[in-house]
Structures are given as structure tokens and as C-alpha cells.
Amino acid sequence: GLINAEIKSKQFQQQITVNDLKNKIRSYYYQLMYLQNNETKLQYLDTLYIDFVKVASLRYKTGETKKLELSTAQTKRGEIKLLLDQNETYITNAYQNLKAIMNTNDDFSIIVSDKYQPLQVSNLLDSSAIANHPAIEALYQEALIAEQNIKVERAQGLPDFKIGYSNQSLIGYQTIDNQEKYFNSSNRFHVVNIGIAIPLTYGATKARMESLNYQKQSAEASALQQKIQLGTQLQSAIQQYNQDMQQYNYYLQQALPNASEIVNAASLGYRSGEISYMEYLYALQTATDIELKYLQAIQQVNQSVNSINYLINK
């Protein structure tokens, strides 16, 4: 009935809230996973630039190079340090936001896995996967509530039929066909009353029924539009996921292996004097970009997966 339909509507609203919370919590979780791995990578890159400063300082002291080389090395190392400080601020803010969503003041930390890898989703997903999204079901439930209200209004607006029956005796003389006749208690008189009562608010009830019918049609149309919209968003999210995976695979299979080779070769060449500090600096900058963008590629994949899970209420 109407009460059960309204209870079901509240349950769908609760599911919408839960789905939103899950989306936000997972988003901050994946962000923290990325930032903490990014911190580890920046610390590694910082050691490379510290080594660069040491070698540049030694070469400057021995008169092999001018101070410009040392100043450049120190400046570049300072840039990495700034990235580390900025990353630490992002981590602090992410933890604060996560604690606020979880409604807790207790400090906690997310353990970073030895292998930071992207999430994956099924290739079989299509627009039908959003059919059970609570936002859609809530709208259909609103249509059902309107329909139940129409039934209630219709019942209240129907005419009220009444039937009455009485059985009584009349003791004494009664005039029947101009003749006096005596009746005692054994003589019974039966009376049946039939009537119909039409509610005075019938016109208002009819208007409310029409209004509820419009509400029902509106909720059904909104549900259909929401379904189409979420289906479109899901297709876009899947396309974004595929694009992000292509980017990740490029960095994993091609760019990342090259970055390690670039650093190793450039480090040996700079120490031995075979390459200039500008060549070494360019090599370090290239390797730094690859290492950091590889982590960003994983983060982008994870956020795309999170968006997909939100749309399919997973």
C-alpha cells in the first residue's frame, strides 16, 4: 500500500546517500594511495638531485666547472623539494577530508602496497548496468507513491451507500382502511432504509487526483531521463577508462623502462665527465617527468574506475 511505498522510497534515498559517501571515500582513498606513492618517488628523485649537487660541488671546487653548474643543480634540487612539500600538504588535506566524511577525529594511515597498480573493470559493461542505480529507482518509486495516492483519493471520493433495517412493534388500536384494529406485541413492523451520500469535496478530490496523475507522469519521465543521462555518463566513463589504460600501458611498457636506462647512463656519463651538466640535467628532467606521470596515469585509471562504480552503484 501507500505506507510500504513511502518506506521503500526512504530506503532508495538512503541508498543514494550511501552511494555518494562510498564514491567520496574511495576517491580520497585512491588519492592518498597516489600521493603516498608519489612521495616515495619524489624522495627517490630527490636523492638523484642531491647526488647531482654533490658532484657539481666537487667539480666546482676542483675548478672543472663554473659556479653556474652548481647553482643550476641546487635550483633543480630545490624544485624537487618544493614538490615534496606540496605533496605533503595534499596528503594532510586528503586525510582531513576523509576523516570529516567518516565523522572521526582519530588519526589513521593507509598502508601503501609494494606494487602500485591500477584497478580494472569488466569489458562487458554497458548502459544496462545502471538500471539498478538508486537515483533511478527512487524516481520510479515516486511515481508508484503518486499512483497509490490516486487510489486513496479515488476511494475517498466515491459515493457512500447506506442501508438500514428496523423491526418494531406498535401496541394498541391503529386505523387500517378506516377500521380500528388492535395490535399486540406479536405484531411486528419491518422497515428498510436505503440511501446514497455523495461527498461535498468530490470536485476537490478530482482535482487532487489529476494533480497526482501529473506527478506520476513527471516522475516516470524524470526516471527515464535520468536513466538515459546515467547511461551516457557510463559510456563516457568507460571511454575515459580505456583511454587512461592506454596511457598507463604506454608508461609501463615503454617510457618507464627507458627512464631507468636514461638515469643510469646519464649518471655514469656525468661522473666520468663524458657528458656536460646540461645533458645530465636534461636526462634527469626527462626521467623525473616519466616517473611522476606514470604514477599520475595510475591515479587517473583508479578515478575512472571509481566513477564507473558510482554509476553502477557498486
C-alpha positions as CSV (number, residue, x, y, z in Angstrom):
1,G,0.0,0.0,0.0
2,L,0.9,3.7,0.3
3,I,2.8,3.3,3.5
4,N,5.0,0.5,2.2
5,A,5.7,2.5,-1.0
6,E,6.8,5.5,1.1
7,I,9.1,3.3,3.2
8,K,10.6,1.9,0.1
9,S,11.2,5.5,-1.2
10,K,13.1,6.3,2.0
11,Q,15.2,3.2,1.5
12,F,16.2,4.3,-2.0
13,Q,17.0,7.8,-0.7
14,Q,19.3,6.2,1.9
15,Q,21.0,4.1,-0.9
16,I,21.6,7.3,-2.8
17,T,23.3,8.8,0.2
18,V,25.4,5.6,0.8
19,N,26.5,5.5,-2.8
20,D,27.6,9.2,-2.7
21,L,29.6,8.5,0.5
22,K,31.2,5.4,-1.0
23,N,32.2,7.4,-4.0
24,K,33.8,10.2,-1.9
25,I,35.6,7.9,0.5
26,R,37.0,5.8,-2.4
27,S,38.1,8.9,-4.2
28,Y,40.1,10.2,-1.2
29,Y,41.5,6.7,-0.6
30,Y,42.8,6.4,-4.2
31,Q,44.1,10.0,-4.0
32,L,46.0,9.1,-0.8
33,M,47.4,5.9,-2.4
34,Y,48.7,8.1,-5.3
35,L,50.1,10.8,-3.1
36,Q,51.9,8.4,-0.8
37,N,53.4,6.6,-3.7
38,N,54.2,10.0,-5.3
39,E,56.0,11.0,-2.1
40,T,58.2,7.8,-2.2
41,K,59.0,8.6,-5.9
42,L,59.8,12.2,-5.1
43,Q,62.1,11.2,-2.3
44,Y,64.0,8.9,-4.8
45,L,64.3,11.6,-7.3
46,D,65.5,14.0,-4.6
47,T,68.4,11.6,-3.9
48,L,69.3,11.8,-7.6
49,Y,69.4,15.6,-7.5
50,I,71.3,15.6,-4.2
51,D,73.9,13.4,-5.9
52,F,73.8,15.9,-8.8
53,V,74.6,18.7,-6.3
54,K,77.4,16.8,-4.7
55,V,79.1,16.0,-8.0
56,A,78.6,19.6,-9.3
57,S,80.0,21.0,-6.0
58,L,83.1,18.7,-6.2
59,R,83.7,19.7,-9.8
60,Y,83.3,23.4,-9.0
61,K,85.8,23.1,-6.1
62,T,88.4,21.4,-8.3
63,G,87.9,24.1,-10.9
64,E,86.5,21.8,-13.6
65,T,83.3,23.9,-14.0
66,K,81.9,27.3,-13.2
67,K,79.6,28.1,-10.4
68,L,76.6,28.2,-12.8
69,E,76.6,24.4,-12.9
70,L,76.4,24.2,-9.1
71,S,73.8,26.9,-8.9
72,T,71.7,25.1,-11.5
73,A,72.0,21.8,-9.7
74,Q,71.0,23.4,-6.4
75,T,68.0,25.1,-8.0
76,K,66.7,21.9,-9.6
77,R,67.1,20.1,-6.3
78,G,65.1,22.9,-4.6
79,E,62.3,22.4,-7.1
80,I,62.0,18.7,-6.2
81,K,62.0,19.7,-2.5
82,L,59.1,22.1,-3.2
83,L,57.2,19.3,-4.9
84,L,57.7,17.1,-1.8
85,D,56.4,19.9,0.5
86,Q,53.4,20.4,-1.8
87,N,52.7,16.7,-1.9
88,E,52.8,16.5,1.9
89,T,50.2,19.3,2.1
90,Y,48.0,17.4,-0.3
91,I,48.3,14.3,1.9
92,T,47.4,16.2,5.0
93,N,44.3,17.8,3.4
94,A,43.2,14.5,1.9
95,Y,43.3,12.8,5.4
96,Q,41.4,15.7,7.0
97,N,38.7,15.5,4.3
98,L,38.5,11.7,4.7
99,K,38.2,11.9,8.5
100,A,35.4,14.5,8.1
101,I,33.4,12.3,5.8
102,M,33.9,9.3,8.1
103,N,33.0,11.6,11.1
104,T,36.0,10.7,13.1
105,N,38.8,12.6,14.8
106,D,41.0,9.5,15.2
107,D,44.3,9.6,13.2
108,F,44.9,6.7,10.8
109,S,47.1,5.9,7.9
110,I,46.6,4.0,4.7
111,I,49.2,1.3,4.1
112,V,50.8,1.6,0.7
113,S,51.1,-1.7,-1.3
114,D,54.5,-2.7,-2.6
115,K,53.0,-2.8,-6.1
116,Y,51.0,0.3,-7.0
117,Q,48.8,-0.9,-9.8
118,P,45.6,0.5,-11.5
119,L,42.2,-1.0,-10.9
120,Q,40.4,-2.8,-13.7
121,V,36.7,-3.1,-14.8
122,S,34.9,-5.6,-16.9
123,N,34.8,-5.1,-20.6
124,L,31.2,-6.3,-20.7
125,L,29.7,-3.2,-19.1
126,D,27.0,-1.4,-21.0
127,S,24.2,1.1,-20.3
128,S,22.0,-1.6,-18.8
129,A,24.4,-1.7,-15.8
130,I,22.9,1.5,-14.4
131,A,19.3,0.0,-14.3
132,N,19.6,-0.6,-10.5
133,H,21.0,2.8,-9.6
134,P,19.1,4.1,-6.6
135,A,18.6,7.6,-8.2
136,I,16.5,5.9,-11.0
137,E,14.7,3.6,-8.7
138,A,13.8,6.5,-6.3
139,L,12.1,8.3,-9.2
140,Y,10.1,5.3,-10.2
141,Q,9.2,4.9,-6.6
142,E,7.9,8.4,-6.5
143,A,5.6,7.5,-9.5
144,L,4.4,4.5,-7.5
145,I,3.6,6.7,-4.5
146,A,1.6,9.0,-6.7
147,E,-0.3,6.0,-8.0
148,Q,-1.0,4.8,-4.5
149,N,-2.2,8.3,-3.5
150,I,-4.5,8.3,-6.5
151,K,-6.1,5.1,-5.3
152,V,-6.6,6.6,-1.8
153,E,-8.2,9.8,-3.2
154,R,-10.4,7.8,-5.5
155,A,-11.6,5.7,-2.6
156,Q,-12.4,8.8,-0.5
157,G,-14.3,10.4,-3.4
158,L,-16.6,7.5,-4.1
159,P,-20.3,7.8,-3.1
160,D,-21.2,6.2,0.2
161,F,-24.1,3.7,0.0
162,K,-26.1,3.2,3.2
163,I,-28.7,0.6,4.1
164,G,-30.7,0.4,7.3
165,Y,-33.2,-2.1,8.7
166,S,-35.6,-1.7,11.7
167,N,-38.0,-4.1,13.3
168,Q,-40.5,-2.7,15.8
169,S,-44.0,-3.4,17.3
170,L,-46.8,-0.9,17.9
171,I,-49.2,-1.9,20.7
172,G,-52.8,-0.5,20.7
173,Y,-55.5,0.4,18.2
174,Q,-54.5,1.5,14.8
175,T,-56.7,2.7,12.0
176,I,-56.3,0.4,9.0
177,D,-58.6,1.0,5.9
178,N,-61.0,3.2,8.1
179,Q,-61.3,0.4,10.6
180,E,-60.0,0.3,14.1
181,K,-57.8,-2.7,14.7
182,Y,-55.9,-3.8,17.8
183,F,-52.2,-4.7,17.6
184,N,-50.3,-6.5,20.3
185,S,-46.6,-7.2,20.8
186,S,-46.6,-10.2,18.5
187,N,-47.4,-7.9,15.5
188,R,-44.0,-6.7,14.0
189,F,-43.4,-3.9,11.5
190,H,-40.3,-4.2,9.2
191,V,-38.7,-1.1,7.7
192,V,-35.7,-1.0,5.3
193,N,-33.9,2.4,4.5
194,I,-31.6,2.7,1.5
195,G,-29.6,5.9,0.8
196,I,-26.6,7.3,-1.1
197,A,-24.2,10.0,0.3
198,I,-22.1,12.0,-2.2
199,P,-19.1,13.7,-0.6
200,L,-19.2,17.5,-0.8
201,T,-15.5,17.6,-1.6
202,Y,-15.8,15.5,-4.7
203,G,-14.7,18.3,-7.0
204,A,-11.6,19.0,-4.9
205,T,-10.8,15.2,-4.8
206,K,-11.0,15.0,-8.6
207,A,-8.5,17.9,-8.9
208,R,-6.1,16.3,-6.5
209,M,-6.3,13.1,-8.5
210,E,-5.4,15.0,-11.6
211,S,-2.5,16.6,-9.9
212,L,-1.2,13.3,-8.6
213,N,-1.5,11.8,-12.1
214,Y,0.7,14.7,-13.4
215,Q,3.1,13.9,-10.6
216,K,3.2,10.3,-11.6
217,Q,3.8,11.1,-15.3
218,S,6.5,13.7,-14.3
219,A,8.3,11.1,-12.0
220,E,8.3,8.5,-14.8
221,A,9.6,11.0,-17.3
222,S,12.3,12.1,-14.9
223,A,13.3,8.5,-14.2
224,L,13.6,7.8,-17.9
225,Q,15.7,10.9,-18.5
226,Q,17.9,10.0,-15.5
227,K,18.4,6.6,-16.9
228,I,19.4,8.0,-20.3
229,Q,21.7,10.5,-18.7
230,L,23.4,8.0,-16.4
231,G,23.8,5.6,-19.4
232,T,25.5,8.3,-21.3
233,Q,27.8,9.2,-18.4
234,L,28.7,5.5,-18.0
235,Q,29.7,5.2,-21.7
236,S,31.8,8.3,-21.3
237,A,33.4,6.9,-18.1
238,I,34.2,3.6,-19.9
239,Q,35.8,5.5,-22.8
240,Q,37.8,7.6,-20.4
241,Y,38.9,4.4,-18.6
242,N,40.1,2.8,-21.8
243,Q,42.0,6.0,-22.7
244,D,43.6,6.1,-19.3
245,M,44.6,2.5,-19.6
246,Q,46.3,3.1,-22.9
247,Q,48.3,6.0,-21.3
248,Y,49.2,3.7,-18.4
249,N,50.3,0.9,-20.6
250,Y,52.5,3.3,-22.6
251,Y,54.3,4.5,-19.5
252,L,54.6,1.0,-18.1
253,Q,55.8,-0.8,-21.2
254,Q,57.8,1.9,-23.0
255,A,58.5,5.1,-21.1
256,L,59.3,3.7,-17.6
257,P,62.0,1.2,-18.8
258,N,63.6,4.0,-20.8
259,A,63.6,6.3,-17.7
260,S,65.8,3.9,-15.7
261,E,68.2,3.5,-18.6
262,I,68.4,7.2,-19.1
263,V,69.2,7.9,-15.4
264,N,71.8,5.1,-15.2
265,A,73.6,6.1,-18.4
266,A,73.5,9.8,-17.6
267,S,74.7,9.4,-14.1
268,L,77.8,7.4,-15.2
269,G,78.5,9.8,-18.0
270,Y,78.3,12.9,-15.8
271,R,80.6,11.4,-13.1
272,S,83.1,10.4,-15.7
273,G,82.9,13.8,-17.5
274,E,81.7,12.2,-20.8
275,I,78.6,14.4,-20.8
276,S,78.0,18.0,-19.7
277,Y,75.9,19.1,-16.8
278,M,73.3,20.3,-19.2
279,E,73.0,16.9,-20.8
280,Y,72.8,15.3,-17.4
281,L,70.2,17.8,-16.2
282,Y,68.1,17.2,-19.3
283,A,68.3,13.4,-18.7
284,L,67.2,13.8,-15.0
285,Q,64.3,16.1,-16.0
286,T,63.1,13.6,-18.6
287,A,63.3,10.7,-16.2
288,T,61.6,12.8,-13.5
289,D,58.7,13.6,-15.8
290,I,58.3,9.9,-16.8
291,E,58.4,8.6,-13.2
292,L,55.8,11.2,-12.0
293,K,53.5,10.9,-15.0
294,Y,53.5,7.1,-14.6
295,L,52.0,7.5,-11.1
296,Q,49.6,10.1,-12.4
297,A,48.4,7.6,-15.1
298,I,47.6,5.0,-12.4
299,Q,45.7,7.6,-10.4
300,Q,43.7,8.6,-13.4
301,V,42.7,5.0,-14.1
302,N,41.6,4.5,-10.5
303,Q,39.5,7.6,-10.5
304,S,37.9,6.5,-13.8
305,V,37.1,3.1,-12.2
306,N,35.6,4.9,-9.2
307,S,33.3,6.9,-11.4
308,I,32.2,3.7,-13.1
309,N,31.5,2.0,-9.8
310,Y,29.5,5.0,-8.7
311,L,27.3,4.9,-11.8
312,I,26.6,1.2,-11.5
313,N,26.1,1.5,-7.7
314,K,28.9,-0.9,-6.9
